[in-house]
Amino acid sequence: MSGLQDKVVIVTGGARGLGAAAAARMARDGAKIVVTDLLEEPGTKTAAEVGGLFVRHDVTDREGWRAVTEAALGAYGRIDGLVNNAGIASNSLIENESPEYFEKVLKINLFGVFLGLQAVIEPMKAAGGGSIVNISSAAGLTALPLTSGYGASKWGVRGLTKIAATELGRHRIRVNSVHPGMTYTPMTAEHATQGEGGFPLAALGRVGVPEEIGEAVSFLISDAAAYVTGAELAVDGGWTAGEVVMMAQAAG
């Protein structure tokens, strides 16, 4: 991937799953990675594997964001990219979702992204620009049952991304969202079946793998996407083309 050599990129929730895959892809493309997560052991391992830096980090804590940016600037002198990936899921009907858990999901998945945006704007201005990728979801493109807190947060991430793109473009800071479909990660393992035919709701008939999301993230962070901002990139095997898929299946 062109346009990533020596760029300094922060990846939240980078210990495993989508975050780790994105970190690995960008590192192979020449980026310097700052992995952040609450999971210290796997986070430290991932950072070592990508030749980067690990910072223990709660994305809902403003002071924690300050510590991350200071660590990145102290180690590498600049910040060029941010992947807002940290998040948690929800899996219950609205009537059964506790207000406390709904609030927790919104705080991590949406408020954490807001704090991340705020934290990197000034360092990116100082660097002459940058690129931010917010990980939303297929649940941020269409209404999926049993995702009340998660879906609401991911729709929020989608909207916040577009607002940030319009505000920050004049500073040469690009902001885009990636919308993974069902992807096999530690968070989805109990619901996802790997292999061909494992996910018939998607046009491609299977769940994704983290590396496929990592490719999309790496592209958007890189200068190869220099004229892309405010975009929504669905990496979902055609899942959000759902009505078309179901009609095609019904037609045989």
C-alpha positions in Angstrom: 0.0 0.0 0.0 1.5 3.4 -1.0 1.5 6.4 1.2 1.9 4.8 4.6 5.7 4.8 5.0 6.7 6.2 8.4 3.2 7.5 9.2 2.4 7.3 12.9 -1.0 5.7 13.5 -2.9 5.1 16.8 -5.1 2.0 16.8 -7.6 1.7 19.7 -8.8 -1.8 20.7 -5.7 -3.0 18.9 -4.9 -6.0 21.1 -6.8 -8.5 19.0 -9.4 -8.9 16.3 -10.0 -6.1 13.8 -7.7 -3.7 15.5 -4.7 -6.1 15.6 -5.3 -7.0 11.9 -5.4 -3.3 10.9 -2.2 -2.6 12.9 -0.4 -5.5 11.3 -1.5 -4.5 7.8 -0.4 -0.9 8.3 2.9 -1.9 9.9 3.7 -4.1 6.8 3.0 -1.0 4.7 5.6 1.0 6.7 3.6 2.7 9.4 4.6 3.2 13.0 1.9 1.9 15.2 0.7 2.8 18.6 -1.6 0.0 19.9 -4.0 0.9 22.7 -6.3 -1.4 24.7 -7.4 -2.3 28.2 -6.0 -5.8 27.5 -2.4 -5.5 28.5 -0.9 -8.9 27.7 -2.3 -9.3 24.2 -1.9 -5.6 23.5 1.8 -5.7 24.4 2.2 -8.9 22.3 0.5 -7.2 19.2 2.6 -4.1 19.6 5.8 -6.2 19.7 4.7 -8.1 16.6 4.2 -4.9 14.6 7.3 -3.2 16.0 5.2 -0.5 17.7 4.3 0.9 21.1 1.6 -0.3 23.5 -0.4 2.1 25.8 -3.0 0.8 28.2 -6.0 2.9 27.5 -9.7 3.4 28.4 -11.2 5.2 25.4 -13.9 6.8 27.6 -11.3 8.6 29.7 -10.2 12.0 28.5 -6.9 11.9 30.5 -6.2 8.5 29.0 -6.4 10.0 25.5 -4.0 12.7 26.6 -1.6 10.0 27.7 -1.9 8.2 24.4 -1.2 11.3 22.3 1.7 12.3 24.6 3.2 8.7 24.3 2.9 8.8 20.5 4.4 12.2 20.2 7.2 11.3 22.6 8.1 8.2 20.8 7.6 9.3 17.2 7.3 13.1 17.1 4.0 13.3 15.2 0.5 11.7 14.8 -0.7 11.1 11.2 -3.5 8.6 11.7 -6.1 7.3 14.1 -8.2 4.2 13.9 -11.1 4.4 16.4 -11.7 0.7 16.7 -12.4 -0.1 20.3 -15.9 -1.2 21.0 -18.3 -3.6 22.6 -21.5 -5.4 21.4 -25.0 -5.7 22.6 -27.4 -8.6 21.9 -30.8 -8.1 23.4 -34.3 -6.7 22.5 -34.8 -3.1 23.4 -37.4 -4.1 26.1 -34.8 -6.3 27.8 -31.7 -4.0 27.5 -30.8 -2.5 30.8 -30.4 1.3 30.7 -27.0 0.9 32.4 -25.7 -1.4 29.6 -27.1 0.7 26.9 -25.3 3.7 28.3 -22.1 1.7 28.6 -22.2 0.7 25.0 -22.8 4.3 23.9 -20.0 5.6 26.1 -17.4 3.2 24.7 -18.5 3.0 21.1 -19.5 6.6 20.4 -18.2 8.9 23.2 -14.8 7.1 22.9 -14.7 8.0 19.2 -15.6 11.6 20.0 -12.8 11.9 22.5 -10.4 10.3 20.0 -11.3 12.9 17.4 -10.7 15.7 19.9 -7.4 14.3 21.0 -5.7 14.1 17.6 -7.0 17.2 15.9 -4.2 19.5 17.1 -1.4 17.0 16.6 -2.7 16.4 13.1 -2.9 20.1 12.3 0.7 20.4 13.5 1.7 17.5 11.1 0.0 19.3 8.2 -2.9 16.9 8.0 -3.9 13.3 8.8 -6.4 10.5 8.4 -9.0 9.2 10.8 -10.9 5.9 10.3 -13.8 5.2 12.6 -15.0 1.6 12.8 -18.7 1.6 12.5 -20.6 -1.5 11.4 -23.1 -3.0 9.0 -25.4 -2.2 12.0 -24.7 1.5 11.3 -26.0 1.2 7.8 -29.2 -0.8 8.3 -31.5 -1.7 11.2 -30.5 -5.0 12.8 -32.7 -6.4 15.6 -31.1 -7.3 18.9 -28.5 -4.4 18.6 -30.2 -1.5 20.3 -27.2 0.0 22.1 -24.7 -1.3 19.5 -26.7 -0.2 16.5 -27.5 3.2 18.0 -23.8 3.8 18.7 -22.7 2.7 15.3 -25.2 4.9 13.5 -23.9 7.7 15.8 -20.3 6.9 14.7 -21.4 7.1 11.0 -23.0 10.6 11.6 -20.1 11.9 13.7 -17.7 10.8 10.9 -19.4 12.9 8.3 -19.6 15.9 10.6 -15.9 15.6 11.4 -15.1 15.3 7.7 -16.8 18.5 6.9 -15.2 20.4 9.7 -11.7 19.1 9.4 -11.2 19.0 5.6 -9.8 22.5 5.5 -7.0 21.3 7.8 -6.2 18.4 5.4 -7.6 15.9 7.9 -9.7 13.2 6.3 -12.3 11.2 8.3 -14.0 8.1 7.0 -16.0 5.2 8.4 -15.6 1.5 7.8 -18.6 -0.8 8.2 -17.6 -4.4 8.7 -20.2 -7.1 8.3 -20.1 -10.3 10.3 -16.4 -10.9 10.8 -14.8 -13.7 12.7 -13.2 -12.2 15.8 -13.1 -13.0 19.5 -16.1 -10.8 20.0 -18.2 -12.6 17.3 -16.9 -16.2 17.5 -19.9 -17.6 19.3 -22.2 -16.2 16.6 -20.1 -16.7 13.4 -19.4 -19.8 11.4 -16.3 -19.7 9.3 -16.0 -20.9 5.7 -18.0 -20.9 2.6 -21.8 -21.0 3.1 -21.4 -20.0 6.8 -23.3 -16.8 6.4 -26.0 -16.9 3.7 -27.3 -13.4 4.5 -24.2 -12.0 2.8 -24.0 -12.0 -1.0 -20.7 -13.7 -0.8 -22.2 -16.4 1.5 -19.5 -16.3 4.3 -18.3 -14.2 7.2 -15.3 -12.0 6.8 -11.8 -12.3 8.3 -10.1 -9.5 10.2 -7.4 -9.1 7.6 -10.0 -8.1 5.0 -11.1 -5.2 7.3 -7.5 -4.4 7.9 -6.9 -3.9 4.1 -9.7 -1.4 3.9 -8.5 0.5 7.0 -4.9 0.6 5.6 -6.2 2.0 2.3 -8.2 4.8 4.0 -5.4 5.8 6.3 -2.9 5.9 3.5 -2.2 8.7 0.9 -3.7 6.3 -1.7 -7.1 7.6 -0.4 -6.0 11.2 -0.5 -9.3 12.4 -2.1 -11.6 10.2 0.1 -13.3 11.8 3.1 -16.7 11.6 4.6 -17.1 8.2 3.0 -18.8 5.0 4.3 -17.0 1.9 3.2 -19.0 -1.3 3.7 -16.8 -4.4 4.0 -19.6 -6.8 4.6 -19.7 -9.3 1.7 -22.8 -7.6 0.4 -24.8 -8.1 3.6 -26.2 -4.5 3.6 -27.5 -5.3 0.1 -29.8 -7.6 2.0 -33.0 -7.2 0.2 -31.3 -7.9 -3.1 -29.6 -11.0 -1.6 -32.8 -12.4 -0.1 -34.8 -11.7 -3.4 -32.0 -13.5 -5.3 -32.1 -16.5 -2.9 -35.9 -16.6 -3.1 -35.7 -16.6 -6.9 -33.5 -19.7 -6.7 
